[in-house]
Amino acid sequence: MLNEPGTDATFGVSPDRETVARNASMRDSAAGRKHFVLDTNVLLHNSQSIFKFAEHEVVIPLAVIEELDTFKKNNDETGRNARTVTRALDRLRAQGALFEGVVWNELGGSIRVARCSQPRSDFALDLDKADNRILAVAADLHRAGQRTTFISKDINARVKSDALGIPAEDFEHDHISTDFLHAGYVVAKVPGEIIDELYDERQLRMERLAEFKAHTPDGAHEVAIEAVANQFVLLIDEADDHHTGLARILADTGAAIPVTGPRKPVYGIMGRNVQQTMALELLLDDDVKIVTLTGPAGTGKTLLALAAGLHKTLKEERFDKLLTARPIMPLGRDIGYLPGDKDEKLAMWMQPIFDNISYLLSTRGSHVDERPESRTAEQRLDQLMATGRVVMEPLTYIRGRSIPHQFMIVDEAQNLSPHEIKTIVSRVGDGTKIVLCGDILQIDNPYLDAQSNGLAHCIERMKGQRIAGHVSLSKTERSNLASLAAEIL
């Protein structure tokens, strides 16, 4: 066991341990055991990452501990993860010496804190930099002949590791493959009578649909039509492309029902394409408690969600209030502190929400307020906010809350980590519907990417759940110019 004296690989701690390291390397090679050196950004991304390597050894350079100390006072996700990791290491310290290695599971998996012992004159990089001291620990193990892999979410650090001859990988435990990410619908070529049966009988048994093969919306992959709750099937007549039908698979019924979309505009909004029709179907269904919408800018994610929220809150009165929130994540250089109270500071971040609601409340968007005392859209919005029917809040203050009987929209959700998404969704109380909107290809959070962000994580984990639905929108409907820019720029 690695926490027994003289049996772990602590190359470089003192000269008399070199033989021990070589012997440990031989045993590790025979047993298939590996040593994973974790970069700071991995621990800040996932505080449980140190326990994700089963029977192998996790090596945490001392420089990583120093860097965690600089993050521990932060009030964001990085600060919480830094504190969680240091508490976990403190618990392990009670079981044995961390510099010797502490076994934490029955498979022999261990965690060890390692010092940098590379002589400055022998190492190719400047050891005054913490990143290079972290790489030096991996170099120590690699030079001793141990099976070492450097794990980092920093591309530049992985490139430097590769240049030193040390295998490097991204932390992929919570990665979601974007190539196979659930799109919310599939496309199938079927005989025309299948489409006619769908609308004549008002349903299609899954056995009928299972006879046919379908494709993902981009046409890249052939898939079977399965009974995935709230998944849509776009049916195209194999003899006539203009003869189409849209079906939605219901949970626990073994059948799909036809989708026609709302007969009247929802706050002035009608679906302009089949994807928006799917989105409105889910947004207006009270039985679907969580809806995720993805797609590039201008596809209508936020506008559709707000239109449905206003309709359900103000017209149907199914919810007490419409709550909208966005993560505080600037694009480009931050402009610094903003003056004013909470609402005044928040107004700058929530301006995209203001723009969309103002449009929906204007005469261009809808005709919901036709009383003689005509008011501007801004005045209507101010009144809705003053009465508490429409609320805009940052996600900063959501921890510990319970949110019942509200239509909740979280915009720019791609900038949230899986843990943050879990925290938000777990705040949802009885009678609340939550909508998560975002573009997983436009991420401003430096610790997330298209595969590791919380929105993609939520889409994949919620797939097939009876109360969950998802649609990936692709066609830009904001304007002809926006559509052209999305296509050619």
Buried (B, 14 or more C-beta within 10 A) or exposed (E): EBBEEEBBBBBBBEEEBEEBBBEBBEEBEEEEBBBBBBBBBBBBBBBBBBBBBEBBBBBBBBBBBEBBEEBBEBEBBBBBBBBBBBEBBEEBEEEBBBBBBBBBEEEBBBBBBBBBBBEEEEBEBEBEEBBBBBBBBBBBBBBBBBBBBBBBBBEEBBEBBEEBEBBBEBBEBBBBEEEEBBBBBBBBBBBBEBBEBBBEEEBBEBEBBEEBEBBBBEEEEEEEBEBBBBBBBBBBBBEEEEEBBBBBBBBEEEBBBBBEBBEEBBBBBBBEBBBBBBBBBBBBBEEBBBBBBBBBEBBBBBBBBBBBBBBBBBEEEBBBBBBBBBBBBEEEEEEEEEEEEEEEBBBEBBEEBBEBBBBBBBEEBBEBBEEEEEEEBEEBBEBBBEEEBBBBBBBEEBEEEEBEBBBBBBBBBBBBBBBBBBBBBEBBEEBBBBBBBBBBEEBEBEBBBBBBBBBBBBBBBBBBBEBBBBBBBBBBBBEEEBBEBBEEE
